[in-house]
Amino acid sequence: MKDASKTKQALTEELASLRRRIQELEQSEAERKKAALKELQTSEEKYQMLVEGVSDVLFEIDHQGVVLYFSPIGKVIWEYDQADVIGKNFIEFVHQDDRELAIKRFQELVAGMEYPLTFRIKSKSGKYIWARTKTKPRMENGRFMGASGILTDITDQKQAEEALRESEALLQSLIDYMHDAMLILTWDGSILFANQAAARIIEFERPEEFVGHNMIEYLHPDSFQKAAEDLEAVKADKMGFPSEYQLHSVTGRHIWVESIGGKIIFRNASANLVCIRDITERKLADKALRESEERYRKVADFTYTWEYWLAPDGKYIYVSPACERISGYRVEEFHQDPNLLEKITHPDDKHSLAVHLRNVLRGKTDASELEFRIITRDGKERWISHVCSDIYSQTDEYLGRRGSNRDITVRKLAEEELLRTLESLRKAVGATIQVMVLAVEARDPYTAGHQLRTADLARTIATDMGLTQDTIDAIRMAGSIHDIGKLYVPSELLTKPSRLTDIELSLIKEHSRRGYEMLKDVESPWPLAEIIYQHHERMNGTGYPRNLKGDDILMEARILAISDVVESMGSHRPYRPSLGIEAALEEIEKNRGTFYDTGAVDACLRVFREKGYQLLQ
């Protein structure tokens, strides 16, 4: 019994110890779980802080592309809360133009492949933002369960790339549309780059065809040495001035170019930037000008005209041998003294020549003629007809002035003799007319006085109208004898106090024709016979003897008609008293434009009413 009791006690103690051990184990497990839970919470907090602290968006999608997780930074970048995105398919947020590519990349993810994707995401406010995604698929037993990844905002990068592309496109357009050629060469002459103008000059269809060739292929042998010297200068960073080279195109066309080069870095290597301008047309024009000048020189050497050509600096390039025949001064003397022509100009003509040359220089005068006198070496006066003009190249470069001096002394002397002859004729005609006036006066003193008063009024009207002196002289002369035809009219009809019969009136009207017949063969500087013939014509065709009208009537005759009417009405006649000047003026004013010329009537009214003119007594 005693042993059984001991065994029971031992079992009881072992059981109690076991219980204590279990309690200790349970307590230890609880503390371990509590510590593990605390460690897990701490780890989650750190992970959350890490996720929320990065600038990129972390995301997770399931096997259908539905968003399971979207980090809070997405609200800052794309304006979406997590609630706006989680539970929706990511395709809904992709730009329409990028969806096809996005679906393709998702299918590749399903197959376990990892490819980055660049696409546009539509923000909550509707604008599109460029993003790049790096995604890792989650596979279980070979099945796609979903994926997690990072979205990076690359909008600024894309905008910078677009700006760079636009800048490069603009630069390329500017280079392609340059009139001058642009080439980039290696130091041995290989062409690395060519623009459209370069291709055009060498006659390639496209610049790409030019690239890869060596420039020496198109360089004329005569330009090899110059090109080598300029290349060494460029290597030494000495740009210098443009040089001229001869090239030939792919078709063999000869080309002149003006070129300048400079050292640049191209594709991480030193290279030669060359700008080329096609000056073939200018060279051809210069050649043609030289040939023309040579032909001009040969012709001018054998002409009677004194030709010359002044350089832009005012010195003579060429003077023809005729200068010595005309002026007495040799060609060499003009070359030695560029101002010799001005020095030998007559003192009274120096100013007009200076003004003429100044106007040529200012472009106001172009090859116009100036007549002036020079004093020859032996002291004689000679008249010169001078023509000159500035000359320019096809590129508007001023090349100087060409001129021509022609001896017109003989013509000038003939003109002076003609003027003297004309003056003598005028005097002879004046004397003849005076004889006619005296003849009329001896027969009818009233008619003679009428002619003189009419002539003076007509002269005054013509002067007021601003007519030429020659026209005024013609009017005065014609007015002095405009009734000369009345010598054929019986004097009793001219002084008859009663009304004239139709036959008598027709006899008096014949005086215009009679006057014309008397004077038509008389030599005169003026159309006296025709003026007298027309002085009773009227503007509307109702005059006599030919019923002329408008512009068919000479201006001299129109003025004389008005003067005749005013004098007749304003003066006393044997058969009636004066009607008065005012009545005469009212007559022409009333019929202004109908019977009488408008301008002449206005002038007549003006000289009487405004200037106080009175008929001669």
C-alpha positions in Angstrom: 0.0 0.0 0.0 2.8 2.2 1.0 4.6 1.8 -2.4 1.3 2.5 -4.2 0.9 5.6 -2.2 4.4 6.8 -3.2 3.8 6.1 -6.8 0.6 8.1 -6.8 2.4 11.0 -5.1 5.2 10.9 -7.7 2.8 10.8 -10.5 0.9 13.8 -9.0 4.1 15.8 -8.7 5.2 14.9 -12.3 1.7 15.9 -13.5 2.0 19.2 -11.6 5.4 19.8 -13.1 4.1 18.9 -16.5 1.3 21.4 -16.1 3.7 24.1 -15.0 5.8 23.3 -18.1 2.8 23.6 -20.3 1.9 26.9 -18.7 5.4 28.1 -19.2 5.3 27.0 -22.8 2.0 28.6 -23.4 3.2 31.8 -21.8 6.4 31.7 -23.8 4.4 31.1 -27.1 2.1 34.0 -26.3 5.0 36.3 -25.7 6.6 35.0 -28.9 3.5 35.6 -30.9 3.1 39.0 -29.4 6.7 39.9 -30.3 6.2 38.4 -33.9 3.0 40.4 -34.3 4.8 43.6 -33.1 7.7 42.9 -35.5 5.2 42.3 -38.4 3.4 45.6 -37.6 6.7 47.4 -37.6 7.7 45.9 -40.9 4.4 46.8 -42.5 4.7 50.4 -41.3 8.2 50.6 -42.8 7.0 49.1 -46.1 4.0 51.5 -46.1 6.3 54.5 -45.5 8.6 53.2 -48.3 5.7 52.8 -50.7 4.2 56.1 -50.0 7.6 57.9 -50.0 8.7 57.0 -53.6 7.9 59.3 -56.5 6.8 56.4 -58.7 3.5 54.7 -58.5 3.5 51.1 -57.3 0.7 48.9 -58.6 -0.6 45.3 -58.6 -3.0 43.7 -61.0 -4.7 40.4 -61.2 -4.7 37.8 -64.0 -7.4 39.8 -65.9 -5.6 43.2 -65.6 -7.9 44.5 -62.8 -6.0 46.8 -60.4 -5.6 45.3 -56.9 -3.3 48.0 -55.5 -2.4 51.5 -56.5 0.0 53.5 -54.3 -1.2 56.9 -52.9 1.4 58.9 -54.9 -0.9 58.3 -57.9 -3.2 61.0 -56.6 -0.4 63.6 -56.9 0.6 62.5 -60.4 -2.6 61.4 -62.1 -5.1 62.9 -59.7 -6.7 59.5 -58.9 -7.5 58.2 -55.4 -7.0 54.6 -54.8 -10.8 54.1 -54.8 -10.9 55.6 -58.3 -8.5 52.9 -59.7 -8.7 49.7 -57.6 -11.2 47.2 -59.0 -11.0 48.6 -62.5 -9.1 47.3 -65.5 -6.0 49.3 -66.2 -6.9 49.5 -69.9 -9.6 52.1 -69.0 -6.9 54.6 -68.2 -4.7 54.1 -71.3 -4.8 56.6 -74.2 -6.9 55.3 -77.1 -3.9 55.3 -79.5 -1.8 53.3 -77.0 -4.3 50.6 -76.1 -3.4 48.1 -78.8 0.2 48.1 -77.6 -0.8 48.0 -73.9 -3.0 44.9 -74.6 -0.1 43.2 -76.5 2.3 43.8 -73.5 -0.3 42.4 -71.1 -0.6 39.2 -73.2 3.2 38.9 -73.1 3.0 39.2 -69.3 0.4 36.4 -69.2 3.0 34.3 -71.1 5.5 35.1 -68.4 7.6 37.6 -70.4 8.7 40.9 -69.0 8.8 43.9 -71.4 8.8 47.6 -70.4 5.8 49.7 -71.8 5.7 53.4 -72.6 2.2 54.8 -73.0 0.0 57.7 -72.1 -2.4 57.7 -69.1 -5.4 59.8 -68.9 -5.5 61.9 -65.7 -8.7 62.5 -63.8 -8.9 66.0 -65.2 -8.7 64.7 -68.8 -5.1 65.5 -69.7 -2.7 62.8 -70.8 0.6 62.0 -69.1 3.4 59.9 -70.4 4.4 56.9 -68.2 6.9 54.1 -68.4 6.0 50.8 -66.6 8.3 48.0 -65.4 6.2 45.0 -64.6 7.0 41.5 -63.1 4.5 38.7 -63.6 3.4 36.5 -60.6 3.3 32.8 -61.6 2.1 29.8 -59.6 2.5 26.3 -61.0 3.0 27.8 -64.5 -0.2 29.8 -64.3 -0.3 33.7 -64.5 -1.8 35.0 -61.3 -1.2 38.6 -61.8 1.6 41.1 -61.8 3.2 44.0 -59.8 5.2 46.9 -61.1 6.2 50.5 -61.1 4.8 53.4 -63.1 7.2 56.3 -63.7 6.0 59.7 -65.0 8.2 60.6 -68.0 6.1 63.5 -69.4 8.9 66.1 -69.0 11.3 63.7 -70.7 8.8 63.2 -73.6 8.3 67.0 -73.9 12.0 67.6 -74.0 12.4 64.9 -76.6 9.6 66.4 -78.7 11.1 69.9 -78.4 14.5 68.4 -79.4 12.9 66.7 -82.5 11.1 70.0 -83.5 14.3 71.9 -83.0 16.3 69.4 -85.1 13.5 69.4 -87.8 13.6 73.2 -87.9 17.3 73.3 -88.1 17.2 70.7 -90.9 14.6 72.7 -92.8 16.7 75.9 -92.5 19.8 74.0 -93.7 17.9 72.4 -96.5 16.4 75.7 -97.7 19.6 77.7 -97.5 20.6 79.2 -100.8 24.3 78.4 -100.0 25.6 74.9 -99.8 26.8 73.5 -96.5 29.2 70.5 -96.2 30.9 68.8 -93.3 34.1 67.1 -94.4 36.8 65.0 -92.8 40.2 66.4 -93.0 41.0 64.2 -96.1 37.9 65.6 -97.9 35.3 62.8 -97.3 31.8 64.2 -97.2 30.0 63.5 -93.9 27.0 65.8 -94.4 25.5 67.8 -97.3 22.4 70.0 -97.5 20.0 70.4 -100.5 21.9 73.3 -101.9 25.1 71.3 -102.0 23.4 68.5 -103.9 21.8 71.1 -106.3 25.2 72.7 -107.1 26.9 69.4 -107.8 23.7 68.1 -109.5 22.8 65.2 -107.2 19.1 64.6 -106.8 19.3 64.1 -103.0 22.0 65.1 -100.5 22.4 61.5 -99.3 23.9 60.7 -102.8 26.6 63.2 -102.1 27.6 61.8 -98.7 30.4 59.4 -98.8 32.1 60.9 -101.8 35.4 62.8 -101.6 35.3 66.5 -102.4 38.4 66.3 -104.4 36.4 64.3 -107.0 34.6 67.6 -107.9 37.5 70.0 -107.5 39.2 71.4 -110.6 42.9 70.7 -110.8 43.6 74.5 -111.0 42.1 74.8 -107.5 44.0 72.0 -105.8 46.8 74.2 -104.4 44.5 76.9 -103.1 42.3 74.3 -101.5 45.2 72.7 -99.7 46.4 76.1 -98.4 43.0 77.0 -97.1 42.6 73.6 -95.4 45.8 74.1 -93.4 44.5 77.6 -92.4 41.2 76.0 -91.2 43.1 73.4 -89.2 44.9 76.2 -87.5 41.6 77.9 -86.7 42.2 80.7 -89.2 38.9 81.3 -91.0 40.2 84.1 -93.3 38.2 85.5 -96.2 36.1 83.5 -98.7 38.2 81.9 -101.5 37.1 81.2 -105.0 37.4 77.6 -106.5 36.5 75.9 -109.7 34.4 72.8 -109.4 32.6 70.5 -111.9 29.3 68.8 -111.4 28.5 65.1 -111.9 27.3 66.0 -115.4 30.6 67.8 -116.1 29.2 71.4 -115.9 31.9 73.9 -114.9 31.1 75.8 -111.7 32.7 78.7 -109.9 32.1 78.8 -106.1 33.0 81.1 -103.3 33.9 79.1 -100.1 34.8 79.5 -96.5 35.6 76.8 -93.9 35.9 76.4 -90.2 36.8 73.7 -87.6 33.9 72.0 -85.8 33.3 68.9 -83.7 31.0 66.4 -85.5 30.1 63.0 -84.2 32.8 63.4 -81.4 35.5 64.1 -84.0 37.1 67.2 -85.4 35.8 68.1 -88.9 35.7 70.9 -91.5 32.5 72.9 -91.9 32.4 74.4 -95.4 29.9 77.0 -96.7 29.8 77.3 -100.5 28.1 79.9 -102.7 27.6 79.4 -106.4 29.1 82.4 -108.2 29.1 81.0 -111.7 26.6 83.5 -113.0 28.6 86.4 -111.5 31.8 85.1 -113.1 30.1 84.7 -116.5 28.7 88.2 -116.2 32.1 89.6 -115.3 33.6 87.8 -118.3 30.8 89.1 -120.6 31.4 92.6 -119.2 35.1 92.4 -119.8 34.5 91.2 -123.4 31.9 93.9 -123.8 34.3 96.5 -122.5 37.0 95.3 -124.9 34.5 95.5 -127.8 33.4 98.9 -126.6 37.1 100.1 -126.4 37.8 98.9 -129.9 34.7 100.7 -131.3 35.3 103.8 -129.2 38.9 104.1 -130.4 37.6 104.5 -134.0 34.7 106.8 -133.4 34.4 110.6 -133.6 32.7 110.7 -130.2 34.8 111.3 -127.1 34.0 108.3 -124.9 35.1 107.7 -121.3 34.7 105.4 -118.4 35.3 106.4 -114.8 36.0 103.9 -112.0 34.1 104.1 -108.7 37.0 106.1 -107.2 36.6 108.7 -109.9 39.7 107.8 -111.9 39.5 107.2 -115.7 39.5 103.6 -116.8 39.2 104.5 -120.4 39.3 107.7 -122.6 38.9 107.4 -126.3 41.4 109.1 -128.7 38.7 111.5 -129.9 39.2 113.6 -126.8 42.4 115.1 -128.3 40.6 116.0 -131.6 37.8 117.8 -129.7 39.6 119.3 -126.7 43.2 119.4 -127.7 44.2 117.4 -124.6 45.7 114.0 -124.8 44.4 110.7 -123.4 47.3 110.6 -120.9 46.4 114.0 -119.5 42.9 112.8 -118.6 44.3 109.7 -116.9 46.7 111.9 -114.9 44.0 114.4 -113.9 40.4 112.9 -113.4 39.0 116.4 -113.0 40.3 117.8 -116.3 36.9 117.8 -118.0 35.5 120.0 -115.2 38.5 122.2 -115.4 38.3 122.9 -119.1 34.5 123.6 -118.9 33.5 127.2 -119.7 33.1 129.2 -116.5 29.5 130.0 -117.2 28.6 126.3 -117.6 30.6 124.8 -114.7 27.6 124.9 -112.3 25.2 123.2 -114.7 27.7 120.4 -115.3 28.3 119.9 -111.6 24.5 119.7 -111.0 24.1 117.2 -113.9 26.8 114.9 -112.6 25.5 115.1 -109.1 22.0 114.1 -110.3 23.5 111.2 -112.2 25.2 110.0 -109.0 21.9 110.3 -107.0 20.0 108.4 -109.7 17.8 111.4 -110.6 19.2 111.6 -114.1 19.9 108.6 -116.3 21.8 109.1 -119.6 20.1 112.5 -120.1 21.8 115.0 -122.4 23.5 118.2 -121.2 24.9 120.8 -123.6 27.8 123.0 -122.4 31.0 124.7 -123.6 34.6 123.8 -123.1 37.7 125.8 -123.6 40.1 123.9 -125.8 43.9 123.9 -125.4 44.3 126.6 -128.0 41.7 128.8 -126.2 38.7 128.3 -128.5 35.1 127.6 -127.3 33.5 124.3 -128.4 30.0 123.1 -127.6 29.8 119.6 -126.2 26.7 117.4 -126.0 27.3 115.3 -122.8 25.5 112.0 -122.0 26.5 109.8 -119.0 25.0 107.2 -116.6 26.1 105.2 -113.7 26.7 101.5 -114.4 26.2 98.5 -112.2 26.8 94.7 -112.4 24.1 92.1 -112.3 24.6 91.9 -108.5 24.1 95.7 -108.2 27.8 96.4 -107.6 28.7 100.0 -108.6 31.1 99.8 -111.5 31.6 103.5 -112.2 30.2 105.9 -114.8 30.3 105.8 -118.6 30.0 109.0 -120.6 30.0 110.3 -124.1 31.0 113.8 -125.3 30.0 114.8 -128.8 31.2 118.0 -130.6 28.1 120.0 -131.6 29.8 123.3 -132.3 28.8 123.3 -135.9 25.2 122.7 -135.0 25.2 125.4 -132.3 26.6 127.9 -134.7 23.9 127.0 -137.3 21.2 127.3 -134.6 22.5 130.8 -133.7 22.5 131.8 -137.4 19.0 130.4 -137.7 17.9 132.5 -134.7 19.4 135.6 -136.3 17.6 134.7 -139.5 14.3 134.1 -137.7 14.7 137.4 -135.8 15.2 139.2 -139.2 12.2 137.5 -140.5 10.1 138.6 -137.5 11.3 142.1 -138.1 10.5 141.9 -141.8 7.0 140.5 -141.1 6.5 143.2 -138.4 7.4 145.9 -140.9 5.1 144.3 -143.6 2.2 144.2 -141.1 2.9 147.8 -140.1 2.6 148.8 -143.8 -0.7 146.9 -144.0 -2.0 148.6 -140.9 -1.1 152.0 -142.4 -2.8 151.0 -145.7 -6.0 150.1 -143.8 -5.8 153.3 -141.7 -5.4 155.4 -144.8 -8.7 153.9 -146.2 -10.6 153.6 -142.9 -9.2 155.2 -139.7 -12.0 153.6 -137.6 -11.1 150.1 -138.7 -7.3 150.7 -138.2 -7.9 151.8 -134.6 -10.2 148.8 -134.0 -7.4 146.4 -135.1 -4.8 148.0 -132.8 -7.1 148.0 -129.7 -8.2 144.4 -130.5 -4.6 143.3 -130.8 -3.6 144.8 -127.5 -6.6 143.3 -125.6 -5.9 139.9 -127.3 -2.2 140.1 -126.2 -3.3 140.9 -122.6 -5.7 138.0 -122.5 -3.1 135.5 -123.8 -0.5 136.8 -121.3 -3.0 136.3 -118.4 -3.7 132.7 -119.7 0.0 131.9 -119.4 0.5 131.1 -123.1 4.0 131.0 -124.6 5.7 134.2 -125.8 5.6 132.9 -129.4 1.8 132.4 -129.2 1.4 135.9 -127.7 3.4 137.4 -130.5 1.3 135.5 -133.1 -1.9 136.8 -131.5 -0.6 140.4 -131.4 0.5 140.3 -135.0 -2.7 138.7 -136.3 -4.8 141.1 -134.2 -3.1 144.1 -135.8 -4.3 143.1 -139.3 -7.3 140.7 -138.6 -9.6 143.0 -140.7 -7.1 143.4 -143.6 -9.6 141.7 -145.8 -11.9 144.7 -145.5 -9.8 146.4 -148.1 -11.9 144.5 -150.6 -15.2 145.8 -148.9 -16.6 149.1 -150.2 -16.0 151.8 -147.6 -19.6 153.0 -147.8 -20.7 149.6 -146.4 -18.3 149.8 -143.5 -19.7 153.2 -142.5 -23.3 152.7 -143.5 -25.5 154.2 -140.6 -28.6 152.1 -141.5 -29.2 148.4 -141.3 -27.3 146.3 -143.9 -29.1 144.1 -146.4 -28.3 140.4 -146.6 -26.2 140.9 -149.7 -24.3 143.7 -148.0 -23.8 141.6 -144.9 -22.5 138.7 -147.0 -20.0 141.0 -148.7 -18.6 142.1 -145.3 -18.4 138.5 -144.0 -16.1 137.8 -147.0 -13.3 139.9 -145.3 -12.1 136.8 -143.3 -11.6 134.8 -146.4 -10.1 137.8 -148.3 -7.6 138.4 -145.5 -6.6 134.7 -145.6 -6.1 134.9 -149.4 -3.9 138.0 -149.0 -1.6 136.4 -146.3 -1.5 132.7 -147.1 1.6 133.0 -149.2 3.4 135.4 -146.9 6.5 133.8 -145.1 5.9 134.1 -141.4 6.9 132.4 -138.2 3.3 132.3 -137.2 0.0 131.0 -138.8 -1.2 134.6 -139.4 -3.4 133.7 -142.4 -5.2 130.9 -140.6 -5.8 132.9 -137.4 -7.4 135.7 -139.5 -9.4 133.1 -141.4 -10.9 131.8 -138.2 -11.5 134.9 -136.0 -15.2 134.9 -136.7 -15.8 131.2 -136.0 -17.7 130.2 -132.8 -17.2 127.2 -130.5 -20.6 125.7 -131.3 -20.1 125.9 -135.1 -22.4 128.9 -135.7 -19.6 131.2 -136.9 -18.3 131.9 -140.4 -17.0 131.4 -143.0 -16.4 127.6 -142.4 -18.6 126.8 -139.4 -15.7 125.4 -137.5 -16.3 124.3 -133.9 -14.4 123.3 -130.7 -10.8 122.2 -131.0 -10.9 122.8 -134.8 -10.5 126.5 -134.0 -7.0 127.7 -133.2 -6.5 129.1 -129.6 -5.2 132.3 -131.1 -8.4 132.7 -133.2 -10.6 132.0 -130.1 -8.9 134.7 -128.1 -9.0 137.1 -131.1 -12.8 136.5 -131.5 -13.5 137.5 -127.9 -11.2 140.6 -128.2 -12.9 141.6 -131.5 -16.4 141.4 -129.9 -15.5 143.3 -126.7 -13.7 146.1 -128.6 -16.5 146.4 -131.2 -19.2 146.7 -128.5 -17.1 148.9 -126.2 -16.0 151.5 -128.9 -17.8 154.2 -130.8 -18.7 153.6 -134.4 -19.8 156.1 -137.1 -23.1 154.3 -137.4 -23.8 153.9 -133.6 -22.5 155.1 -130.2 -20.5 152.8 -127.8 -22.6 150.1 -126.0 -20.2 150.1 -123.1 -17.6 147.7 -121.8 -19.9 146.2 -119.3 -22.4 145.3 -122.0 -19.6 143.7 -124.0 -18.4 141.7 -121.0 -22.0 140.5 -120.3 -22.2 139.3 -123.9 -19.2 137.1 -123.7 -20.1 136.0 -120.2 -23.6 135.0 -121.3 -22.2 133.0 -124.2 -19.2 131.5 -122.4 -18.7 127.9 -123.6 -21.3 128.3 -126.3 -19.9 130.9 -128.7 -16.7 131.7 -126.9 -13.8 129.6 -125.3 -14.3 129.2 -121.6 -10.7 129.9 -120.6 -10.3 132.9 -122.8 -13.6 134.4 -121.5 -12.5 134.0 -117.9 -9.2 135.6 -118.7 -10.9 138.6 -120.4 -13.3 139.1 -117.5 -10.4 138.9 -115.1 -8.2 141.5 -116.8 -11.1 144.0 -116.9 -12.8 143.4 -113.6 -9.8 142.4 -111.4 -6.8 144.0 -113.0 -8.5 147.2 -114.3 -7.6 146.9 -118.0 -8.9 149.6 -120.3 -9.0 149.7 -124.1 -6.5 151.9 -125.8 -7.7 155.3 -126.8 
